[in-house]
């Protein structure tokens, strides 16, 4: 393991830049291997202390891997970021996932893993697949280029919109799974998703949402929205 204070020895320049960005957003990783082809991991206990776009983080683990995986489906790039969500899926939902690349499901760990090359594109991919799992039909094709303006800058309103959709889809999927999968009751409950299942439009970072539904657990720190926009716009 290594310290974030020492010189980064990774070989992938984009992974290095992304590591610095995520370190600004969510603090230092829980695990960090500072050597060529190393990795950095932020687990749920770290992520739950933060918010993004004033929403609690819906995924349970974030990994940056200093290894390049070619991906030419939307446009030519290399993947190295992983978002993991712990969620039980039905056999039908797992079958739906089998036709997609960059997505994996471990039914023993009940972990859904989505891979891409930046926080924004990985969130977009997670939004796409969580919507598909929730609705069980494909409403639109995934287009990663929509997160960029013509000049290459990040389309922040679009990223915010898709991120909030992602939060809602995952909440609904977890509520349905909790009621449908009795055999998973031994798992430790996630207090961020102990919610009223009658309404689903939640601002999880608050104790009370706009529809009056209740949100339990610790209120997340609302500090990451301005930090994120500052990172994207180059202010820090």
Order of alpha helices (4+ residues) and beta strands (2+ residues): alpha-beta-beta-alpha-beta-beta-beta-beta-alpha-beta-beta-alpha-alpha-alpha
